[in-house]
Amino acid sequence: MLVLCDQRPVPFQVAGQELVAADGMGIRISLAGEYRIANPGCFAIESCDSFATFYLELKQAVRLAAAETNGDGFFRELHQLTARIRELVQPKESQLGIEMTQLAIYEAVPIGWTRQA
């Protein structure tokens, strides 16, 4: 079987995710990045829409990473948050034949505190 794949980097964005940090602080975060097809065979076979599958995993990783971080440290250590997100999505990247070549937080805004009932 012959599968043609464009292996050039493709930009993506994850816009306006409203998250809750470990200490209950609400945060709105947006990310931008690039991915490329690293393994065309896996990319074509593992999912009918490999990027959509990866994108959902990425959104979940953003939520998990934010939930592990306190609001105070969130804004001081955005590079650590980005590194944690990359760590969380790496297994799915490999499975789907995708390589995330860039990931950056371009918006991080506090939106208040949430109360637990």
ABEGO torsion letter per residue (X at the ends): XBBBBBABBBBBBBBGBBBBBAAGBBBBBBBBBBBBBABAAAAAAABABAAAAAAAAAAAAAAAAAAABBAAAAAABAAAAAAAAAAAAAAAAAAAGBBBABBBBABBBBAEBBBBX
